[in-house]
Amino acid sequence: MDTVRSGAFKGVIDSSELTKLKSILSSVNWDTVKFPDRTCCDAPVIQILLTYNSKTRVYKSMDPPRSVIKVISYLQNLAVSIKLPEYKGAIDFEYAPD
């Protein structure tokens, strides 16, 4: 286990990163994008929980569509490049069941 990156972290990204994230997120048509129903094998499952326009959607697959790869890559890179303090409080996430 990666004890440095495991746990709960909470913070704020700067305005330039937020602008970049919004641009990348808006490049995907989230209303029509389809994640293949593949969660069968011994490989990582990518899950994105997205709330927008008063809707919450869960996208989940071992093989996300090509149109979403840029979003996933950006978030993975942000997670390793940003320094956030560990957070000991409860973090509430909205969740829409499968």
Biopython code that builds the backbone (N, CA, C, O; Angstrom):
import numpy as np
from Bio.PDB.StructureBuilder import StructureBuilder

atoms = [
    (1, "MET", "N", (0.838, -1.173, 0.000)),
    (1, "MET", "CA", (0.000, 0.000, 0.000)),
    (1, "MET", "C", (0.886, 1.241, 0.000)),
    (1, "MET", "O", (1.913, 1.289, 0.677)),
    (2, "ASP", "N", (0.476, 2.224, -0.758)),
    (2, "ASP", "CA", (1.180, 3.501, -0.808)),
    (2, "ASP", "C", (0.684, 4.349, 0.359)),
    (2, "ASP", "O", (-0.342, 5.020, 0.244)),
    (3, "THR", "N", (1.397, 4.324, 1.472)),
    (3, "THR", "CA", (0.940, 5.022, 2.670)),
    (3, "THR", "C", (1.017, 6.534, 2.534)),
    (3, "THR", "O", (0.342, 7.245, 3.279)),
    (4, "VAL", "N", (1.813, 7.046, 1.611)),
    (4, "VAL", "CA", (1.906, 8.493, 1.404)),
    (4, "VAL", "C", (0.651, 9.021, 0.725)),
    (4, "VAL", "O", (0.168, 10.103, 1.060)),
    (5, "ARG", "N", (0.121, 8.259, -0.232)),
    (5, "ARG", "CA", (-1.036, 8.717, -1.004)),
    (5, "ARG", "C", (-2.340, 8.057, -0.580)),
    (5, "ARG", "O", (-3.376, 8.321, -1.189)),
    (6, "SER", "N", (-2.324, 7.223, 0.423)),
    (6, "SER", "CA", (-3.545, 6.578, 0.891)),
    (6, "SER", "C", (-4.136, 7.388, 2.023)),
    (6, "SER", "O", (-3.410, 7.982, 2.821)),
    (7, "GLY", "N", (-5.449, 7.410, 2.092)),
    (7, "GLY", "CA", (-6.122, 8.147, 3.146)),
    (7, "GLY", "C", (-7.063, 9.173, 2.571)),
    (7, "GLY", "O", (-7.443, 9.090, 1.403)),
    (8, "ALA", "N", (-7.443, 10.138, 3.378)),
    (8, "ALA", "CA", (-8.362, 11.189, 2.949)),
    (8, "ALA", "C", (-7.605, 12.510, 2.868)),
    (8, "ALA", "O", (-6.852, 12.862, 3.776)),
    (9, "PHE", "N", (-7.808, 13.219, 1.796)),
    (9, "PHE", "CA", (-7.146, 14.498, 1.582)),
    (9, "PHE", "C", (-8.194, 15.488, 1.085)),
    (9, "PHE", "O", (-9.125, 15.123, 0.367)),
    (10, "LYS", "N", (-8.029, 16.720, 1.473)),
    (10, "LYS", "CA", (-8.999, 17.737, 1.079)),
    (10, "LYS", "C", (-8.249, 19.025, 0.800)),
    (10, "LYS", "O", (-7.361, 19.413, 1.559)),
    (11, "GLY", "N", (-8.606, 19.681, -0.283)),
    (11, "GLY", "CA", (-7.915, 20.921, -0.617)),
    (11, "GLY", "C", (-8.602, 21.655, -1.736)),
    (11, "GLY", "O", (-9.717, 21.311, -2.129)),
    (12, "VAL", "N", (-7.940, 22.662, -2.244)),
    (12, "VAL", "CA", (-8.472, 23.517, -3.303)),
    (12, "VAL", "C", (-7.421, 23.605, -4.401)),
    (12, "VAL", "O", (-6.237, 23.789, -4.118)),
    (13, "ILE", "N", (-7.853, 23.475, -5.660)),
    (13, "ILE", "CA", (-6.917, 23.674, -6.756)),
    (13, "ILE", "C", (-6.965, 25.138, -7.181)),
    (13, "ILE", "O", (-7.970, 25.819, -6.979)),
    (14, "ASP", "N", (-5.876, 25.613, -7.767)),
    (14, "ASP", "CA", (-5.832, 27.022, -8.162)),
    (14, "ASP", "C", (-6.693, 27.263, -9.407)),
    (14, "ASP", "O", (-7.136, 26.317, -10.059)),
    (15, "SER", "N", (-6.918, 28.519, -9.720)),
    (15, "SER", "CA", (-7.855, 28.879, -10.788)),
    (15, "SER", "C", (-7.409, 28.380, -12.166)),
    (15, "SER", "O", (-8.249, 28.036, -12.997)),
    (16, "SER", "N", (-6.107, 28.338, -12.413)),
    (16, "SER", "CA", (-5.649, 27.858, -13.726)),
    (16, "SER", "C", (-5.920, 26.357, -13.876)),
    (16, "SER", "O", (-6.306, 25.897, -14.950)),
    (17, "GLU", "N", (-5.716, 25.601, -12.799)),
    (17, "GLU", "CA", (-6.029, 24.163, -12.846)),
    (17, "GLU", "C", (-7.531, 23.940, -12.963)),
    (17, "GLU", "O", (-7.968, 23.028, -13.665)),
    (18, "LEU", "N", (-8.324, 24.763, -12.284)),
    (18, "LEU", "CA", (-9.776, 24.641, -12.374)),
    (18, "LEU", "C", (-10.260, 24.923, -13.794)),
    (18, "LEU", "O", (-11.142, 24.230, -14.299)),
    (19, "THR", "N", (-9.687, 25.932, -14.433)),
    (19, "THR", "CA", (-10.037, 26.254, -15.818)),
    (19, "THR", "C", (-9.692, 25.090, -16.736)),
    (19, "THR", "O", (-10.478, 24.719, -17.608)),
    (20, "LYS", "N", (-8.508, 24.518, -16.532)),
    (20, "LYS", "CA", (-8.076, 23.372, -17.340)),
    (20, "LYS", "C", (-9.014, 22.178, -17.124)),
    (20, "LYS", "O", (-9.412, 21.517, -18.083)),
    (21, "LEU", "N", (-9.361, 21.907, -15.868)),
    (21, "LEU", "CA", (-10.256, 20.793, -15.558)),
    (21, "LEU", "C", (-11.627, 20.995, -16.205)),
    (21, "LEU", "O", (-12.173, 20.065, -16.797)),
    (22, "LYS", "N", (-12.182, 22.197, -16.098)),
    (22, "LYS", "CA", (-13.486, 22.476, -16.715)),
    (22, "LYS", "C", (-13.442, 22.267, -18.223)),
    (22, "LYS", "O", (-14.382, 21.731, -18.809)),
    (23, "SER", "N", (-12.357, 22.686, -18.844)),
    (23, "SER", "CA", (-12.208, 22.516, -20.291)),
    (23, "SER", "C", (-12.172, 21.037, -20.669)),
    (23, "SER", "O", (-12.829, 20.613, -21.619)),
    (24, "ILE", "N", (-11.411, 20.275, -19.928)),
    (24, "ILE", "CA", (-11.298, 18.840, -20.207)),
    (24, "ILE", "C", (-12.632, 18.138, -19.960)),
    (24, "ILE", "O", (-13.050, 17.300, -20.758)),
    (25, "LEU", "N", (-13.300, 18.478, -18.858)),
    (25, "LEU", "CA", (-14.602, 17.871, -18.556)),
    (25, "LEU", "C", (-15.637, 18.213, -19.626)),
    (25, "LEU", "O", (-16.451, 17.367, -19.997)),
    (26, "SER", "N", (-15.610, 19.443, -20.118)),
    (26, "SER", "CA", (-16.610, 19.855, -21.108)),
    (26, "SER", "C", (-16.358, 19.264, -22.489)),
    (26, "SER", "O", (-17.211, 19.373, -23.370)),
    (27, "SER", "N", (-15.205, 18.642, -22.690)),
    (27, "SER", "CA", (-14.921, 18.017, -23.989)),
    (27, "SER", "C", (-15.629, 16.672, -24.153)),
    (27, "SER", "O", (-15.622, 16.094, -25.240)),
    (28, "VAL", "N", (-16.242, 16.173, -23.073)),
    (28, "VAL", "CA", (-16.940, 14.885, -23.102)),
    (28, "VAL", "C", (-18.446, 15.149, -23.061)),
    (28, "VAL", "O", (-18.912, 15.989, -22.291)),
    (29, "ASN", "N", (-19.196, 14.438, -23.882)),
    (29, "ASN", "CA", (-20.651, 14.527, -23.808)),
    (29, "ASN", "C", (-21.117, 13.516, -22.754)),
    (29, "ASN", "O", (-21.372, 12.354, -23.070)),
    (30, "TRP", "N", (-21.224, 13.963, -21.514)),
    (30, "TRP", "CA", (-21.513, 13.081, -20.387)),
    (30, "TRP", "C", (-22.913, 12.493, -20.448)),
    (30, "TRP", "O", (-23.180, 11.471, -19.814)),
    (31, "ASP", "N", (-23.816, 13.123, -21.203)),
    (31, "ASP", "CA", (-25.174, 12.587, -21.323)),
    (31, "ASP", "C", (-25.236, 11.361, -22.221)),
    (31, "ASP", "O", (-26.145, 10.542, -22.088)),
    (32, "THR", "N", (-24.277, 11.228, -23.134)),
    (32, "THR", "CA", (-24.342, 10.116, -24.083)),
    (32, "THR", "C", (-23.163, 9.148, -23.990)),
    (32, "THR", "O", (-23.202, 8.076, -24.593)),
    (33, "VAL", "N", (-22.129, 9.504, -23.253)),
    (33, "VAL", "CA", (-20.949, 8.635, -23.187)),
    (33, "VAL", "C", (-21.327, 7.287, -22.560)),
    (33, "VAL", "O", (-22.088, 7.227, -21.594)),
    (34, "LYS", "N", (-20.786, 6.226, -23.122)),
    (34, "LYS", "CA", (-21.080, 4.873, -22.638)),
    (34, "LYS", "C", (-19.797, 4.210, -22.146)),
    (34, "LYS", "O", (-18.810, 4.130, -22.876)),
    (35, "PHE", "N", (-19.821, 3.741, -20.912)),
    (35, "PHE", "CA", (-18.723, 2.965, -20.372)),
    (35, "PHE", "C", (-19.070, 1.497, -20.559)),
    (35, "PHE", "O", (-20.131, 1.067, -20.106)),
    (36, "PRO", "N", (-18.215, 0.710, -21.211)),
    (36, "PRO", "CA", (-18.512, -0.714, -21.382)),
    (36, "PRO", "C", (-18.677, -1.392, -20.019)),
    (36, "PRO", "O", (-17.955, -1.078, -19.073)),
    (37, "ASP", "N", (-19.607, -2.298, -19.929)),
    (37, "ASP", "CA", (-19.876, -3.003, -18.677)),
    (37, "ASP", "C", (-18.837, -4.112, -18.490)),
    (37, "ASP", "O", (-19.140, -5.297, -18.623)),
    (38, "ARG", "N", (-17.599, -3.697, -18.178)),
    (38, "ARG", "CA", (-16.510, -4.654, -17.962)),
    (38, "ARG", "C", (-15.884, -4.402, -16.599)),
    (38, "ARG", "O", (-15.124, -3.452, -16.413)),
    (39, "THR", "N", (-16.212, -5.258, -15.666)),
    (39, "THR", "CA", (-15.623, -5.202, -14.324)),
    (39, "THR", "C", (-15.332, -6.624, -13.856)),
    (39, "THR", "O", (-15.398, -6.928, -12.664)),
    (40, "CYS", "N", (-15.011, -7.486, -14.814)),
    (40, "CYS", "CA", (-14.986, -8.922, -14.567)),
    (40, "CYS", "C", (-13.669, -9.503, -14.067)),
    (40, "CYS", "O", (-13.663, -10.526, -13.381)),
    (41, "CYS", "N", (-12.589, -8.881, -14.393)),
    (41, "CYS", "CA", (-11.303, -9.568, -14.274)),
    (41, "CYS", "C", (-10.383, -8.887, -13.272)),
    (41, "CYS", "O", (-10.768, -7.933, -12.597)),
    (42, "ASP", "N", (-9.198, -9.382, -13.193)),
    (42, "ASP", "CA", (-8.222, -8.854, -12.250)),
    (42, "ASP", "C", (-7.461, -7.691, -12.876)),
    (42, "ASP", "O", (-6.300, -7.814, -13.267)),
    (43, "ALA", "N", (-8.152, -6.565, -12.956)),
    (43, "ALA", "CA", (-7.557, -5.339, -13.505)),
    (43, "ALA", "C", (-8.254, -4.155, -12.827)),
    (43, "ALA", "O", (-9.344, -4.316, -12.279)),
    (44, "PRO", "N", (-7.642, -2.977, -12.858)),
    (44, "PRO", "CA", (-8.256, -1.820, -12.201)),
    (44, "PRO", "C", (-9.593, -1.437, -12.835)),
    (44, "PRO", "O", (-9.752, -1.488, -14.055)),
    (45, "VAL", "N", (-10.531, -1.059, -12.006)),
    (45, "VAL", "CA", (-11.815, -0.544, -12.467)),
    (45, "VAL", "C", (-11.789, 0.968, -12.244)),
    (45, "VAL", "O", (-11.539, 1.438, -11.134)),
    (46, "ILE", "N", (-12.048, 1.709, -13.294)),
    (46, "ILE", "CA", (-12.108, 3.162, -13.219)),
    (46, "ILE", "C", (-13.546, 3.545, -12.904)),
    (46, "ILE", "O", (-14.477, 3.086, -13.567)),
    (47, "GLN", "N", (-13.725, 4.389, -11.890)),
    (47, "GLN", "CA", (-15.065, 4.853, -11.555)),
    (47, "GLN", "C", (-15.041, 6.370, -11.414)),
    (47, "GLN", "O", (-14.205, 6.932, -10.706)),
    (48, "ILE", "N", (-15.966, 7.012, -12.097)),
    (48, "ILE", "CA", (-16.108, 8.464, -12.025)),
    (48, "ILE", "C", (-17.505, 8.770, -11.517)),
    (48, "ILE", "O", (-18.496, 8.316, -12.089)),
    (49, "LEU", "N", (-17.579, 9.530, -10.455)),
    (49, "LEU", "CA", (-18.846, 10.011, -9.917)),
    (49, "LEU", "C", (-18.937, 11.484, -10.288)),
    (49, "LEU", "O", (-18.113, 12.287, -9.849)),
    (50, "LEU", "N", (-19.927, 11.842, -11.089)),
    (50, "LEU", "CA", (-20.014, 13.186, -11.628)),
    (50, "LEU", "C", (-21.395, 13.765, -11.350)),
    (50, "LEU", "O", (-22.412, 13.145, -11.661)),
    (51, "THR", "N", (-21.422, 14.949, -10.767)),
    (51, "THR", "CA", (-22.679, 15.656, -10.531)),
    (51, "THR", "C", (-22.664, 16.928, -11.364)),
    (51, "THR", "O", (-21.742, 17.738, -11.262)),
    (52, "TYR", "N", (-23.698, 17.099, -12.195)),
    (52, "TYR", "CA", (-23.816, 18.286, -13.035)),
    (52, "TYR", "C", (-25.286, 18.470, -13.409)),
    (52, "TYR", "O", (-26.028, 17.496, -13.540)),
    (53, "ASN", "N", (-25.699, 19.726, -13.578)),
    (53, "ASN", "CA", (-27.086, 20.044, -13.948)),
    (53, "ASN", "C", (-28.101, 19.303, -13.080)),
    (53, "ASN", "O", (-29.099, 18.792, -13.587)),
    (54, "SER", "N", (-27.847, 19.247, -11.776)),
    (54, "SER", "CA", (-28.735, 18.588, -10.804)),
    (54, "SER", "C", (-28.875, 17.083, -11.035)),
    (54, "SER", "O", (-29.841, 16.474, -10.576)),
    (55, "LYS", "N", (-27.927, 16.485, -11.737)),
    (55, "LYS", "CA", (-27.921, 15.041, -11.962)),
    (55, "LYS", "C", (-26.623, 14.479, -11.398)),
    (55, "LYS", "O", (-25.576, 15.122, -11.472)),
    (56, "THR", "N", (-26.696, 13.292, -10.842)),
    (56, "THR", "CA", (-25.490, 12.585, -10.416)),
    (56, "THR", "C", (-25.428, 11.285, -11.194)),
    (56, "THR", "O", (-26.396, 10.526, -11.247)),
    (57, "ARG", "N", (-24.282, 11.045, -11.794)),
    (57, "ARG", "CA", (-24.096, 9.824, -12.585)),
    (57, "ARG", "C", (-22.821, 9.121, -12.146)),
    (57, "ARG", "O", (-21.846, 9.752, -11.738)),
    (58, "VAL", "N", (-22.858, 7.804, -12.242)),
    (58, "VAL", "CA", (-21.683, 6.989, -11.956)),
    (58, "VAL", "C", (-21.283, 6.300, -13.261)),
    (58, "VAL", "O", (-22.093, 5.635, -13.905)),
    (59, "TYR", "N", (-20.024, 6.473, -13.628)),
    (59, "TYR", "CA", (-19.459, 5.832, -14.811)),
    (59, "TYR", "C", (-18.400, 4.865, -14.310)),
    (59, "TYR", "O", (-17.525, 5.248, -13.534)),
    (60, "LYS", "N", (-18.474, 3.606, -14.750)),
    (60, "LYS", "CA", (-17.598, 2.588, -14.172)),
    (60, "LYS", "C", (-17.271, 1.521, -15.214)),
    (60, "LYS", "O", (-18.164, 0.966, -15.854)),
    (61, "SER", "N", (-15.976, 1.245, -15.373)),
    (61, "SER", "CA", (-15.550, 0.211, -16.312)),
    (61, "SER", "C", (-14.057, -0.046, -16.171)),
    (61, "SER", "O", (-13.310, 0.796, -15.673)),
    (62, "MET", "N", (-13.641, -1.213, -16.615)),
    (62, "MET", "CA", (-12.219, -1.516, -16.712)),
    (62, "MET", "C", (-11.654, -0.931, -18.004)),
    (62, "MET", "O", (-10.440, -0.801, -18.160)),
    (63, "ASP", "N", (-12.545, -0.580, -18.923)),
    (63, "ASP", "CA", (-12.146, -0.103, -20.247)),
    (63, "ASP", "C", (-12.961, 1.137, -20.606)),
    (63, "ASP", "O", (-13.856, 1.067, -21.449)),
    (64, "PRO", "N", (-12.655, 2.287, -19.965)),
    (64, "PRO", "CA", (-13.430, 3.492, -20.249)),
    (64, "PRO", "C", (-13.268, 3.931, -21.703)),
    (64, "PRO", "O", (-12.255, 3.623, -22.330)),
    (65, "PRO", "N", (-14.251, 4.642, -22.240)),
    (65, "PRO", "CA", (-14.157, 5.070, -23.638)),
    (65, "PRO", "C", (-13.018, 6.056, -23.861)),
    (65, "PRO", "O", (-12.584, 6.760, -22.949)),
    (66, "ARG", "N", (-12.560, 6.082, -25.083)),
    (66, "ARG", "CA", (-11.441, 6.942, -25.466)),
    (66, "ARG", "C", (-11.687, 8.413, -25.135)),
    (66, "ARG", "O", (-10.758, 9.131, -24.765)),
    (67, "SER", "N", (-12.927, 8.857, -25.268)),
    (67, "SER", "CA", (-13.250, 10.268, -25.041)),
    (67, "SER", "C", (-13.026, 10.698, -23.589)),
    (67, "SER", "O", (-12.923, 11.892, -23.305)),
    (68, "VAL", "N", (-12.949, 9.731, -22.669)),
    (68, "VAL", "CA", (-12.805, 10.042, -21.245)),
    (68, "VAL", "C", (-11.365, 9.873, -20.760)),
    (68, "VAL", "O", (-11.039, 10.288, -19.648)),
    (69, "ILE", "N", (-10.513, 9.279, -21.567)),
    (69, "ILE", "CA", (-9.122, 9.008, -21.161)),
    (69, "ILE", "C", (-8.397, 10.291, -20.773)),
    (69, "ILE", "O", (-7.615, 10.281, -19.822)),
    (70, "LYS", "N", (-8.632, 11.399, -21.482)),
    (70, "LYS", "CA", (-7.971, 12.663, -21.155)),
    (70, "LYS", "C", (-8.386, 13.148, -19.759)),
    (70, "LYS", "O", (-7.558, 13.679, -19.019)),
    (71, "VAL", "N", (-9.653, 12.969, -19.400)),
    (71, "VAL", "CA", (-10.140, 13.341, -18.063)),
    (71, "VAL", "C", (-9.430, 12.498, -17.003)),
    (71, "VAL", "O", (-8.941, 13.025, -16.004)),
    (72, "ILE", "N", (-9.380, 11.198, -17.227)),
    (72, "ILE", "CA", (-8.754, 10.275, -16.269)),
    (72, "ILE", "C", (-7.271, 10.602, -16.109)),
    (72, "ILE", "O", (-6.764, 10.654, -14.988)),
    (73, "SER", "N", (-6.582, 10.821, -17.218)),
    (73, "SER", "CA", (-5.150, 11.144, -17.163)),
    (73, "SER", "C", (-4.907, 12.446, -16.405)),
    (73, "SER", "O", (-3.990, 12.534, -15.588)),
    (74, "TYR", "N", (-5.729, 13.452, -16.678)),
    (74, "TYR", "CA", (-5.568, 14.723, -15.978)),
    (74, "TYR", "C", (-5.744, 14.534, -14.471)),
    (74, "TYR", "O", (-4.936, 15.028, -13.685)),
    (75, "LEU", "N", (-6.791, 13.825, -14.070)),
    (75, "LEU", "CA", (-7.047, 13.622, -12.640)),
    (75, "LEU", "C", (-5.942, 12.800, -11.978)),
    (75, "LEU", "O", (-5.545, 13.091, -10.850)),
    (76, "GLN", "N", (-5.443, 11.775, -12.672)),
    (76, "GLN", "CA", (-4.340, 10.981, -12.115)),
    (76, "GLN", "C", (-3.088, 11.827, -11.948)),
    (76, "GLN", "O", (-2.417, 11.741, -10.920)),
    (77, "ASN", "N", (-2.765, 12.642, -12.945)),
    (77, "ASN", "CA", (-1.588, 13.511, -12.850)),
    (77, "ASN", "C", (-1.753, 14.554, -11.751)),
    (77, "ASN", "O", (-0.803, 14.849, -11.025)),
    (78, "LEU", "N", (-2.940, 15.106, -11.630)),
    (78, "LEU", "CA", (-3.206, 16.080, -10.574)),
    (78, "LEU", "C", (-3.029, 15.435, -9.202)),
    (78, "LEU", "O", (-2.470, 16.044, -8.289)),
    (79, "ALA", "N", (-3.505, 14.206, -9.063)),
    (79, "ALA", "CA", (-3.419, 13.520, -7.771)),
    (79, "ALA", "C", (-1.975, 13.308, -7.314)),
    (79, "ALA", "O", (-1.703, 13.327, -6.114)),
    (80, "VAL", "N", (-1.062, 13.109, -8.238)),
    (80, "VAL", "CA", (0.331, 12.890, -7.839)),
    (80, "VAL", "C", (1.144, 14.182, -7.786)),
    (80, "VAL", "O", (2.208, 14.223, -7.168)),
    (81, "SER", "N", (0.641, 15.245, -8.441)),
    (81, "SER", "CA", (1.427, 16.476, -8.467)),
    (81, "SER", "C", (1.015, 17.490, -7.398)),
    (81, "SER", "O", (1.828, 18.316, -6.983)),
    (82, "ILE", "N", (-0.215, 17.433, -6.960)),
    (82, "ILE", "CA", (-0.694, 18.409, -5.981)),
    (82, "ILE", "C", (-0.378, 17.914, -4.563)),
    (82, "ILE", "O", (-0.449, 16.717, -4.284)),
    (83, "LYS", "N", (-0.041, 18.817, -3.708)),
    (83, "LYS", "CA", (0.270, 18.477, -2.317)),
    (83, "LYS", "C", (-0.906, 18.910, -1.452)),
    (83, "LYS", "O", (-1.193, 20.100, -1.331)),
    (84, "LEU", "N", (-1.572, 17.952, -0.861)),
    (84, "LEU", "CA", (-2.719, 18.239, -0.013)),
    (84, "LEU", "C", (-2.476, 17.730, 1.399)),
    (84, "LEU", "O", (-1.840, 16.692, 1.583)),
    (85, "PRO", "N", (-2.974, 18.450, 2.397)),
    (85, "PRO", "CA", (-2.845, 17.962, 3.772)),
    (85, "PRO", "C", (-3.815, 16.814, 4.018)),
    (85, "PRO", "O", (-4.909, 16.777, 3.457)),
    (86, "GLU", "N", (-3.399, 15.884, 4.861)),
    (86, "GLU", "CA", (-4.285, 14.784, 5.235)),
    (86, "GLU", "C", (-5.466, 15.355, 5.993)),
    (86, "GLU", "O", (-5.325, 16.309, 6.758)),
    (87, "TYR", "N", (-6.628, 14.767, 5.777)),
    (87, "TYR", "CA", (-7.861, 15.252, 6.377)),
    (87, "TYR", "C", (-8.434, 14.157, 7.264)),
    (87, "TYR", "O", (-8.673, 13.043, 6.798)),
    (88, "LYS", "N", (-8.656, 14.462, 8.533)),
    (88, "LYS", "CA", (-9.135, 13.451, 9.496)),
    (88, "LYS", "C", (-10.652, 13.434, 9.645)),
    (88, "LYS", "O", (-11.198, 12.486, 10.209)),
    (89, "GLY", "N", (-11.349, 14.469, 9.150)),
    (89, "GLY", "CA", (-12.807, 14.528, 9.284)),
    (89, "GLY", "C", (-13.506, 13.628, 8.278)),
    (89, "GLY", "O", (-12.869, 13.020, 7.418)),
    (90, "ALA", "N", (-14.814, 13.553, 8.401)),
    (90, "ALA", "CA", (-15.618, 12.753, 7.467)),
    (90, "ALA", "C", (-15.754, 13.511, 6.153)),
    (90, "ALA", "O", (-15.975, 14.722, 6.144)),
    (91, "ILE", "N", (-15.621, 12.797, 5.057)),
    (91, "ILE", "CA", (-15.840, 13.373, 3.734)),
    (91, "ILE", "C", (-17.085, 12.719, 3.175)),
    (91, "ILE", "O", (-17.132, 11.499, 3.015)),
    (92, "ASP", "N", (-18.085, 13.516, 2.878)),
    (92, "ASP", "CA", (-19.333, 12.988, 2.340)),
    (92, "ASP", "C", (-19.314, 13.095, 0.826)),
    (92, "ASP", "O", (-19.038, 14.157, 0.267)),
    (93, "PHE", "N", (-19.607, 11.996, 0.180)),
    (93, "PHE", "CA", (-19.737, 11.974, -1.269)),
    (93, "PHE", "C", (-21.178, 11.633, -1.605)),
    (93, "PHE", "O", (-21.780, 10.753, -0.990)),
    (94, "GLU", "N", (-21.724, 12.338, -2.586)),
    (94, "GLU", "CA", (-23.026, 11.936, -3.081)),
    (94, "GLU", "C", (-22.799, 10.676, -3.878)),
    (94, "GLU", "O", (-21.758, 10.522, -4.516)),
    (95, "TYR", "N", (-23.755, 9.776, -3.851)),
    (95, "TYR", "CA", (-23.586, 8.532, -4.583)),
    (95, "TYR", "C", (-24.896, 8.120, -5.223)),
    (95, "TYR", "O", (-25.936, 8.083, -4.566)),
    (96, "ALA", "N", (-24.841, 7.816, -6.492)),
    (96, "ALA", "CA", (-25.998, 7.274, -7.195)),
    (96, "ALA", "C", (-25.750, 5.789, -7.370)),
    (96, "ALA", "O", (-24.769, 5.411, -8.010)),
    (97, "PRO", "N", (-26.599, 4.940, -6.829)),
    (97, "PRO", "CA", (-26.381, 3.482, -6.940)),
    (97, "PRO", "C", (-26.356, 3.034, -8.407)),
    (97, "PRO", "O", (-26.939, 3.675, -9.282)),
    (98, "ASP", "N", (-25.669, 1.922, -8.645)),
    (98, "ASP", "CA", (-25.571, 1.360, -10.009)),
    (98, "ASP", "C", (-26.940, 1.083, -10.580)),
    (98, "ASP", "O", (-27.053, 0.611, -11.712)),
]
sb = StructureBuilder()
sb.init_structure("model")
sb.init_model(0)
sb.init_chain("A")
sb.init_seg("    ")
for serial, (resi, resn, name, xyz) in enumerate(atoms, 1):
    if name == "N":
        sb.init_residue(resn, " ", resi, " ")
    sb.init_atom(name, np.array(xyz, "f"), 0.0, 1.0, " ", f" {name:<3s}", serial, name[0])
structure = sb.get_structure()
